[in-house]
Amino acid sequence: MRWVVLWACIWATMLWAQPDLFFNQGALVYVQANALVYVQGGMQTNDNGANNGVLENLGTIQCVDGVGGYRGHFKIGPGAEVNSRPNSWIYLQGHYHNIQGSHRSTGTHNAHGNTNLGGTIEFNGTTPQLVAIRNSSGNSQDWTFYDVRINNTNPTLAGRFVTIDCEGADYASDGTRNAANCAVAPGVTYRDIWVENTLTFVDGRIHTINSGNLSTILGIPLEVRILNTATTAVSRPTWPPFQPAAFATLAPQNQDEYVYGYMRRNMNSGAAYPFAVGDVHTGRGLQGVEVTSSANHYVRVFFDPTVQAAFSESPYCRPGDPGPTRNYTPLNNGRWEIMPFAAVDATGPNNPAGPASVRMFNRVVTNATTDGNCPAAGTPGDAYWPGRPSDQCYIGYNQRNAPPGVLNPPNNCEGHNQGWDVIRSGFSAYNQNTTYYYATVYAANAPLPAENIKLYASPAGRSIGVRWEVSPEREYILGYELYRSTDGINFSRIAQVDKQGTTIYHHQDRYVEPNVRYYYRVEQHDIFGNIRQSNIAEAILPSSGESFSAHLYPNPAAQEAWLNLTLPEAGPVSFQVYDMAGKLVVEKEYTLSAGSHRLDLSTLLAQVAAGNYNALVNYKEQTQLIRLIKTDKIH
């Protein structure tokens, strides 16, 4: 059995209690560690003239609903002070009210020999619960919680939630409102739910929309704001959201434990942060999203059930692609608003570097493809969709207002062949297409000239050998045209090759000069009049006195590239990549035998961001400089 230890020092007035109510009017209440204060009703701390009502909590306080209609509210009156210490708990079945008082559980506050703050506040009511914070202080320590647990045990989902509203609001046992008093007096500031450390969903939700009159009066969204940069700062029993057996099924696990409205999180660059946000539990429920940022800032996510309109765009999300247009059908589960902020209290977006990726978990849809397979998905690993698995056609995209469509950035169709887990990466800005909305679409069928054309070039005696691989080669292909350039910009046709029914084509370019860099490109033509261009390959024919040569292809390079080396004798070779400021980015050492070698640089390229670089190939006392262009995708 737990013992109750309560020490009250009466300053200038009184500390008195009555059935179902604990009322502190200007006194000090000190709850020691391991002590329990159990109140069948509410607990209120008020100021009384010059003497502040102070509550020092190192133990446990439980406010429960009692007989006679008393509710287990926890109230902090104007001028009063509540200090929650580490490992302390406040459980309440009623509402939380902080009316111009201070509840300090974050930062450092020295009182009564304690300098640390922390503690957990748990909402464990059997009816809907309210958070009402009216505090005009500029110090967020006065209203920010440390750990928050949502554990509302109402037997029905409709009444299992905590909402943000003004202090005069109340709810009946069935969740309907029976009173509201949201008048905003001059100088009054209402606060959102701010969390310093962790927010844990056990049962129930947090509602920041449809929560009364407050958001309408204030004219700004109500939010849950997480200051902790840990990716685990927000947790729920199941993440990612449960994948139902059928698209149109709202799984029970997705009807609870999330924010119905807006959540803002403090994010570090390069880490994936889950946002448990969604729609009403009877509609779409939890619609999760994970955001990986490319800069340190705050990100706010809101799920909007608005369904996007269908549109047409070129294949593989590649604006300007010569292939025929393709229809894109948005899933009818809605969209996400993903908006960046410079600070926790910033009122408008600041548009830093775009997200590294956005992963969408699309749980409740009815218009997905019937078999989940993607039409005309092609084969894996083509140059226009590097490394994609086969049958992958669901695509995450940043919505555009006018005109609709345009799946920027180009050539970046990432997705999933079942449509429930779709990733999107490579954005240069959060509002890539002038909006902050993200959604998922799937692509309809469209005939394409080829799914895979790869071009290579390397010295071959006194010529340059050019080879391109096509897989597969469709029956409607007519042939190929080979183009050459000495500047990588202006190309001239040097050969025409008819279709030969093979997957590998060769051409020897004998009209070349030593020590000149040549660029090559292949165009594929089909009976529909479509043209598909290959990647650009380059090569240099060494002079007669040289025997060491190094060539990088393709260049520009995306996920994969190779270094073609010719060595007169065995020895060490180093490959170094420097940025334009002269800083070494990556390097690797090789010990090779005499002869020709083809080195895979894909692992090194994965460590290099998009941009222009100088690559040095060092062999004994010889060095060759190669200008390396790294792109997000092959264009």
Sequence and secondary structure as in RCSB ss.txt:
>XXXX:A:sequence
MRWVVLWACIWATMLWAQPDLFFNQGALVYVQANALVYVQGGMQTNDNGANNGVLENLGTIQCVDGVGGYRGHFK
IGPGAEVNSRPNSWIYLQGHYHNIQGSHRSTGTHNAHGNTNLGGTIEFNGTTPQLVAIRNSSGNSQDWTFYDVRI
NNTNPTLAGRFVTIDCEGADYASDGTRNAANCAVAPGVTYRDIWVENTLTFVDGRIHTINSGNLSTILGIPLEVR
ILNTATTAVSRPTWPPFQPAAFATLAPQNQDEYVYGYMRRNMNSGAAYPFAVGDVHTGRGLQGVEVTSSANHYVR
VFFDPTVQAAFSESPYCRPGDPGPTRNYTPLNNGRWEIMPFAAVDATGPNNPAGPASVRMFNRVVTNATTDGNCP
AAGTPGDAYWPGRPSDQCYIGYNQRNAPPGVLNPPNNCEGHNQGWDVIRSGFSAYNQNTTYYYATVYAANAPLPA
ENIKLYASPAGRSIGVRWEVSPEREYILGYELYRSTDGINFSRIAQVDKQGTTIYHHQDRYVEPNVRYYYRVEQH
DIFGNIRQSNIAEAILPSSGESFSAHLYPNPAAQEAWLNLTLPEAGPVSFQVYDMAGKLVVEKEYTLSAGSHRLD
LSTLLAQVAAGNYNALVNYKEQTQLIRLIKTDKIH
>XXXX:A:secstr
     EEEE  SSEEEEETTEEEEES EEEE TT EEEEESEEEEE BTTB  EEEESSEEEEE  GGG    EE
E TT EEEE TT EEEESS EEEES EEE SSEEEETTEEE   EEEE  SS EEEEEE   S GGGT EEEEEE
E   SSGGG EEEE  TT EE TTS EEE      TT  B  EEEEEEEEEEE EEESSSSSSHHHHH S  EEE
E    TTSEE SSSS    SSTT   GGGSSSSEESEEEEEE TT EEEE BBS TTTT B  EEEE SSSEEEE
EEEE      EEE GGG TT SS  EEEEE TT EEEEEEESSTT SS    B  SEEEEE    S S TTS  T
T   TT TTSTT  SS  EEEEE  SSS    SSSS     TTSSEEEEE  SBTTTTSS EEEEEEE     S 
S EEEEEEEETTEEEEEEEESS  TTEEEEEEEEESSSSS EEEEEEE  S SEEEEEE S  BT EEEEEEEEE
ETTS EEE   EEEEB  TT   EEEEESSSBSS  EEEEEESS EEEEEEEEETTS EEEEEEEEE SEEEEEE
 HHHHTTS SEEEEEEEEETTEEEEEEEEE SS  
